[in-house]
């Protein structure tokens, strides 16, 4: 007999729209190298997004933005969905 214990963890991403009162706002987000507000959004996606360049070879690579969700502990499984726009490298 195998017993499987399943726990549903609910966490909330704060400021997932990257805006406040229709203006740009990166409150509750952290990043490793650099990030700024950007107006590139998908249809129906709001007015603002976060722009996080991949990094730069002079000491900050890779770059990423993140948000800690206190209700999720190490080792727990969760699902996160979102929209991302990738850019190709310029050679």
JOUR-V381006 format. One record per pair of residues at least 12 apart in sequence whose ideal C-beta (glycine too) atoms are under 8 Angstrom apart, sorted by the first residue. I is the first residue (numbers start at 0). J is the second residue. If there is no record, write none. Layout:
<<I | J> <I | J>>
This chain:
<<6 | 75> <8 | 70> <8 | 71> <8 | 75> <8 | 77> <9 | 70> <10 | 68> <10 | 69> <10 | 70> <10 | 71> <10 | 77> <11 | 68> <12 | 66> <12 | 68> <12 | 79> <13 | 26> <13 | 27> <13 | 66> <14 | 26> <14 | 27> <14 | 28> <15 | 81> <16 | 45> <16 | 47> <17 | 36> <17 | 45> <17 | 47> <17 | 48> <17 | 49> <18 | 36> <18 | 45> <18 | 46> <18 | 47> <21 | 46> <22 | 47> <23 | 36> <23 | 47> <24 | 36> <24 | 47> <25 | 49> <27 | 66> <28 | 49> <28 | 64> <28 | 65> <28 | 66> <29 | 64> <29 | 65> <29 | 66> <29 | 67> <30 | 51> <30 | 62> <30 | 63> <30 | 64> <30 | 65> <31 | 54> <31 | 59> <31 | 61> <31 | 62> <31 | 63> <31 | 64> <32 | 52> <32 | 54> <32 | 55> <32 | 59> <32 | 60> <32 | 62> <33 | 51> <33 | 52> <33 | 59> <33 | 62> <34 | 49> <34 | 50> <34 | 51> <34 | 62> <34 | 64> <35 | 49> <35 | 50> <36 | 48> <36 | 49> <36 | 50> <37 | 49> <37 | 50> <39 | 84> <41 | 82> <44 | 82> <48 | 84> <49 | 64> <51 | 63> <51 | 64> <53 | 86> <53 | 88>>
